[in-house]
Structure formats: structure tokens, C-alpha cells
């Protein structure tokens, strides 16, 4: 859909492995700056996953635009940012872009 009233939603879910993290406090200290850098891209961001797993986290990102290409561009940028973080290993990424009409 490319009509003038189109709205597209993009969601990215990144499963990451953290380095030598041994506590929830240390995990948050590693993840918090990554989330802050992602937020500078004008996206909604949240940390998920099992809090008892200190070395694993799920980072969720969402964005909305009137152009699907812009949504894909933003999600690509977010994925590159997470993949480039030295204290994280990107294990997998799931993403979806849909028109609001498809929901």
C-alpha cells in the first residue's frame, strides 16, 4: 500500500548475548547505554527477555512512518547499531513491517 493515508509499523526484536556479566545490575549497566543510543534514532525501545539470565537480553524496537521504505531504513540502522556494540553479540534478529491496515 502506498496511498497517501498509509501508515506502516516496523518492529525489530534482537536477541543478544552479553560479555562477562554476572549480575542483573551489571546487565542493566551494559544494556542501558545501548537503549539510549537507539532512542536517539527516534524509535520506541524496550529491554525484554528473562531477567534471571544475566548474559542474555532481548531488545525490542518499533517505529512508524508513512513510507514502508523509511521503516525498513530505520530498522536497518537499529540492527547495525546493536550489531556494532562491542559488549554485545547479536545472536538473532526478527523483524516485521506491516501496514496498519493489515493489523
Buried (B, 14 or more C-beta within 10 A) or exposed (E): EEEEEBBBBBBBBBBBEBEEBEEEEBBBEBBEEBBEBBEEBEBEBEBEBEEEBBBBBBBBBBBBBEEBEBBBBBBEBBBEBBEEBEBBEBEEBEBEBBBEEEE
